[in-house]
Amino acid sequence: MPDLSWLFHLASLFPLEGMDMRFMQQALVALCLLAPMTAALGVQVIHYRMAFFSDAVGHSAFAGVAIGLVLGVHPHISMPVFGLAVGLCIMFLQRFSALPPDTVIGVVFSAVVASGLAVVSRDNTLARDLQQFLYGDILTLTETDICWLLALFAAFVLFQALAFNRLLYAGTSRVIAKAHRVPAALCEYLFAALLALVVMFSVWSVGVLLVTALLIVPGAAARSLARSAGGMFWWAIAVGLLSAVTGLALSVQPWMHTAAGATIILVACGCFLLSVIAASLRSEIR
């Protein structure tokens, strides 16, 4: 495992109470890696109209963890593997089924949730182990998790550099994508795989109930502020980072003392409201 002490040292310089503790440093580093990924992918989720997709993959965490516990596989392995399989399955069915995308996602969503509940119902002790995935806790991420996040972040940067414009073409029109010789199928499968893995990491931080908000809210705020697709991408990242760092800072305050994931989403929703107000004022000025 690579030495990440320098990264945690940088995090310790952040002017926030409790940053002398390693778990706080790890939480800050994880959020600074995760927030840009969820925000940027959220822009593409909105463009593809796939908000329900992230919800389905997020809820597959229950089935992935439950199956892993039954088979004796660590949840940090079984959950992303199962989530990746679910994401690719949804994309495959969307491409080769005549059904509307939301119908396909709804069927898969129902199947994964039912599978998780069926496995849990066989062993009541599993319910306690699944509790943390319902609400999430960014403070429990380990140094090994940070290493995996760094690898995922590197894959995310490479993918966006190569496929951002291609995904815009594919999401707008298959005809336009074909005219520009865009390998739409490959791009969409890679996008689904990357999104599924990011959603799984997001479940660890904010929980299943809030994972869709982590993707959608920064992108929605960016849509009110930006004037181009590229601008929306960068605005979403800015809102995501601001919400993540501010939410973590507020959650550890003695007068606040709330769950980090929920606080992050509340800050993001506040940013969204401000973006709507700013967009409305801008239109009135014009």
N, C-alpha and C positions, 0 to 999 in steps of 0.2 A: 504494500500500500504506500503511495507517495506521501512525502512529508508535507503536511498542510499547516504546519505551525506558523509560517509567515502569513498565511491567509487569516488565521485566527488572531494573529497579532494586529493586523490591520483592522479587524473587526473590533478589537479591544479599544482602539483609539476613538471609536464612535462615542460622542458625548451622550451616553444613555446609562441610567442607573442599572447596576448589575452586570455591566459588560466585562467585569473582571472574572466572571464565572464562565467556564468553558461551554456549558450548555447554551448560554445566551449568545456567545460568539458563534457557535454552530448554527443556532436558529437564524441569526442575522445573515450569515453567509448563505444559508440555504434559501432564505427569502430573496436575497439579491440575485440568486441564480434562477429561482423558480418564477418569480414575478414577471421578469421580461418574457419568459417562454410562454406562460399562460396568457399574458396580455397580447403578445404578437399572434399567437395561435388563435386567440379569441377573435381577432380581426378577420382571420380566414374562416373561422367557424360562422361568423355573422354573414360573410360573403357567400358561403356555401349553404347557409340556412341549416346549420347542423347543431344548433344548441341542444336539441334532444339527444344527439349522438353522445355528447360528453356526459349527459345524465345517465344514459344507458351503460356506458363504460364505467362510470364512477360507481354505480350500483353493482356492477359485476365484482367489485372488490369483496363484497360479502361472500359470494360464491367462491371466489379465488382463495380467500383466507380460510373459509370453512373446509374446502376440499384439501387445502394444504395441511391443515391441522389434522384432518382425518388420515391423510396419507403419510404424516410425519415429515412434511416438507415445510421449511421456514416460510412464514407469510410474506417476507420480503422477496421471496423467489416466486412462490405460487401466485401471488396477487398480480404482479406485472405480467407474468406469462399468460395468465388467464385473461387479463384485461386486453393484452395485445391480440390474443386469439379472437376475442369478442369484437374488437375494433375492425380487424381484417374481415371477419365474417359479415359484419354489417355492410362494409364497403362492397364485398363480393355480391351480396344479395341485392344491394341497390343497383349495381351495374347490370345484373343479369335477370332481374325480376321486373315484371311489368307493373308492380305495385308502386304507389307513391313512396318516397323516401321515409316520410314520417310513419307510415304504416309498417314498413320493414323494421325501422328502429323500435317501434312500439312492440312488435312481436318478439324481437330479440331481448328487449328490456324486460318484458314479462317472463321470458324463459330464464334469464340469468337471476332475476330476483327470486323466482319460484325455486330455482335450483339451490340458491343459498339458504332459503328458509327451510327447504326440505332437508338439507344436510344438518342444519342447526337443530331442527326439531328432533333429530335422532339422538342428540346429546345436549342436554341442557347446560352443561359446563362450557360449551362453545360460545354461548351467548355472552358470557363475561369477557371472553377473549376478543369478541367482535365489537365490544362497546367503544374502544378507542378509535376504531375506524369510522364509527358513526359521527363522532364529533371532531376527531383529529387532534393532534397536539404537536406543533412544530418544535416544541422544546424537547421532544423525545428522540429527534433525529440524531443518529450517531455519526462518527467520523467516516465510517464505511459508507453510510448513506450519502454523505457529502461527496465522496469520491465518485459514486455512481451518478450523482447529480451533475458533477463536473463533466463526466463523459457524455451524459445526455445533453448538456448545454453545448458542448463542442459539436455534437451531431446536429443539434438545432441550428446553430450558426451556419454550418456547412449547408444544410438543407435550404435554409432561407436564402443564402447567397446564390444557390443554383436554381431554386424552384419558385421563388416568390412571384416573379412575373408570369411564369408558366401556369402557376395555380390561378392567377387572376384570369388568364385566358380560359382555362378549363372550367372555372367556376362561372364565367360569364356565358360561354356558349361552346359546346363541343365542336360546332362547325368552325368557329373562329380558331379554336385550339388546333384543329386539324389543318386549317389553312396556314397556320404558323408552325406547322410540324412539331407540335407539342405532344410528347408522349403522355397523354392525359391519364391513362390507366396507371402507369408507373407512378406518376406524381401523386395521384389520389391515394394509391395504396401506401406509399411512403408517408404521406401526410396523415393518413388514418393511423398508421403504426406509431408515428411520433406523437400524435395527439393522445393516443391511448396510454403511452408510457408517461407522458407529462401529467395526464389526469390521475394516474395511479400514484405518482409522487405527491400530487396535490391532495389526494385523499389523506395521506399521512399528516399533512399540515393543517388543512381546514375541515376535513371530514367529508363524508359522502353527501351530507345535506347541503353543503355550501360550495361544492367543487364547481358546479356550473356557473355560479356567481363569480368565482375567481376568473373564469374565462370571459364571460359575457360583459360584466359591468365596465371594466376598463375600455374594452372595445366600443361599447355603446357611448361612453363619455368621449372617446376619441372621434367618433363619427359626428358628434355635435361640434367639435372644435376644428377638425381638419378640413382642408379643401381639396385634398387629393388622396389617392390610395397610399402613397408613400408617407404623406403627412399623418394619415390615420394610424399607420404602423408605428411611427415614432411617438405620437401622442399617447397611444395605448401603452407603450412601454413606460413612458414617463408617469402616467397615472398609476400603472401597476406598481412601479417601484415606490412612488410616493405613498400609496396606500399601504403597501407591505411594511415599509420602515416606520411610518407613522402609527399604523395599527399595532405593531410590536411594541413601540415605545409607550403608547397609551396603555396597553394591556398590563404592563408590569408596574404601572404607577399604583401606589398604595390606595389612592382615592378611587381608582378605577377597578383594578383587580378582576378583569374579565378574561375570557378565553381569547387567545391571540387570533385564531382563525376568524371568529365572529367579529372581533374588533377590526380586523383588516377589511372585511367585507363591508362593514358599516362605514369606514372611512372611504372606501371606493364608491359606495352609494352616495356619500356626501359630495365627492368629486363629480359624480354624474349629475347631481342636481345643479351644482355650480356650472357645469358645462352647458346644461340646458338653458340656464339663465343667461350665460354669456352669449350663447348662440341667438337667443331671442333678442337681446340688446343689440347685437351686431346687425340683425336683420332690420330692426327698427331704425337704426342709424342710417342704413342704406335707403 
